[in-house]
Structures are given as C-alpha cells and as structure tokens.
Amino acid sequence: MKVITVTLNPALDREFIIEGFAVNAYHRIKTQDHMVMNPGGKGINVSMALAKLGVSSIAIGIIGGYTGRVLLTELNKTSPLISTSFVHIEEETRENIVIVDPVNHTMTSINSPGPRVDKKAVELLLKRYEIYLSRAEAVVLSGSLPQGLTGEIYGKMAKMAREKGRMVFFDMIDEYLTEALEICVPDVVKPDVRGSYTILQQRLESLEDYVEAAANLVKRGCKLVVVSYEIKNDVVATQDGVWLISTKEKVEPENILGAGDAYVAAMVYKRLTDRNTSMLETAKFGYAAALAKTKKLTKEMPEYDEIGEALNSCKLERLR
C-alpha cells in the first residue's frame, strides 16, 4: 500500500445517460448500461484511478447505514489494489445523481450533503490513519466534508502526514482549503474552484487572477499548484514559474466527471515513480490523464497508454 486516500464524505454515485434530457419532461432510459452505480467521493475516485495505473492504495473515511454498506461492497469489487478501512456510523451515507446528455453535451449533478459525524467516529478514524501513515508514501486529502466537520480536519491530517515525511496532496473547495492551510501546507494542491471561483477568498475572474492566486499558494510553501481555468485549460504554478497547460482537442462537458480525480491520481503516480521529474512535468502528466478521462462518457478512469497518447496533445505556455 503506497497511498492513503481520505474520503470523509463518500457517496454512492448514480449516473444516468439520457439523450435529449430536459426539465419538466418524462424520460425513459434506453438500456441497462445507461444506468451506472458506483462508489464515489473524490478520494475513492483517486484510488480507482491509481489502481488503473498499477498503484496500490488504501481508501479510508466514514460511511454509514445501508447505503454505506452497498458502497463498500461495490468498492471492494473494483480492484485488488484497493484496500479499505472505513469507520461505520448509523446515519446514511449520501447518494449523488449525475445526468449525462451526450446529445446536448450537458452534465447535471445533484449532490447530497451527507450525514452528521460525531467526535467519536473522527477519533477512531485518526487512530487508524496514524497507523497507516507508517506504511504509506503519499496521502490524498480531497472532497467535501460531512456535517459536523470543518477544513481543520484536513489540516490536522496533513500535519500528521508531513511530520512523518509523507507527500500530501489537497483537492478541496476554498472554504476547506483556507481552514486547512492555517494548520499545514501540502506539497501539491489542486483547489476545487467549481461554484465559488475563489481561492483563499479571493474572487477569480481574469486569467491574471488565476495566475496570482496560484503563485500566492506557492509563496505559502506549496511545491505545485494546479487551478482549472475554463473547461480545458489549467494554470500551473511551481517555484520556477507559472504556466498555462492547454489542448487543441475538443473537450465535451458531459465527459468531465471524474477528470479532476484522474488528474490528482496521475500526479501522485508521477511523484511516486519518478522523484526526479519536475513539478511542471508532474502537472503535465496529470493534465494528460484528465484529458484521457474526457474520452470516456462514464466515470471510467484512463489506462497508462491512454495517458501517454494524450500527452502528445498537451501544450505549455509560460505566463510568468
């Protein structure tokens, strides 16, 4: 087990492919393969992407009720490279719904808030986490939080990992990122700017705003920062400068589900397998993984060869 992925608010994802989806309309799903149910939550998605790249991981977090048991059963079926250790609570794990329309090129997501988690469950999780840290090389802290937790939990877990010399990756919304950074700075951060379009409470509007925000996170101690800019561009900041990664390939919005998690997993893979590679090349490999993921309609993660092929489509432009 090389990687610990932490998913504190996992979800049972239900994906429906509906051609010509419209609100206030009756829809019939054509075939059984247009209905997909799989374990979800950003950390779990990263574990599944890592497994496609041949990297073992342990997925840990908190699950509850019948839905949580179904999620765990499905996750245990995915790959022998994924082991699991989830704390069980009584309240039900959430379910998320995604409606993909390949005709109108839309993706509609409905995400539930998740259960309320008490102090006892968190303490038990942290005890297990500390044990696993002795065997892991990297930790991925990502995704939303259940009711009762704040971003401080991510900061605390990052600090525990850094004290043991482990690489730490963040992928979370600005609210949690701001709180976590008060406690510990990660090695790599990919802020989730969906919805808020803010980093450290600063509004992102122009490209220069994205560049400045990414550069400021590097100044705070991050080694690599990746921020999505529009649907197929990323601003990448390292201690050596700031770049824009892009592609000429068309990216369909309905195919982006899970692309960010494929991105994070590929960066983890690159840091584990080639410590001498630059942070910029690490980000480029992650971008290629996300691009390869967008060739798939469902949440299926890309293979190594598909990422290698996508690398040929990546373009770098120095911004600073």
HELIX and SHEET records of a PDB file:
HELIX    1   1 GLN A   32  HIS A   34  5                                   3    
HELIX    2   2 LYS A   42  LYS A   52  1                                  11    
HELIX    3   3 GLY A   65  THR A   78  1                                  14    
HELIX    4   4 LYS A  119  LEU A  133  1                                  15    
HELIX    5   5 GLU A  152  GLU A  163  1                                  12    
HELIX    6   6 ASP A  174  LEU A  181  1                                   8    
HELIX    7   7 LEU A  207  LYS A  219  1                                  13    
HELIX    8   8 PRO A  253  ASN A  255  5                                   3    
HELIX    9   9 ALA A  259  THR A  273  1                                  15    
HELIX   10  10 MET A  279  LYS A  293  1                                  15    
HELIX   11  11 TYR A  304  LEU A  311  1                                   8    
SHEET    1   A10 ILE A  82  ILE A  89  0                                        
SHEET    2   A10 SER A  57  GLY A  64  1                                        
SHEET    3   A10 VAL A   3  THR A   7  1                                        
SHEET    4   A10 ALA A 138  SER A 142  1                                        
SHEET    5   A10 MET A 167  ASP A 171  1                                        
SHEET    6   A10 VAL A 188  VAL A 189  1                                        
SHEET    7   A10 LEU A 224  TYR A 229  1                                        
SHEET    8   A10 ASN A 233  THR A 238 -1                                        
SHEET    9   A10 GLY A 241  THR A 247 -1                                        
SHEET   10   A10 CYS A 314  ARG A 318 -1                                        
SHEET    1   B 4 MET A  35  GLY A  40  0                                        
SHEET    2   B 4 ALA A  11  ILE A  17 -1                                        
SHEET    3   B 4 ARG A  94  ASP A 101  1                                        
SHEET    4   B 4 THR A 106  ILE A 110 -1                                        
SHEET    1   C 2 THR A 198  ILE A 199  0                                        
SHEET    2   C 2 GLN A 202  ARG A 203 -1                                        
END                                                                             
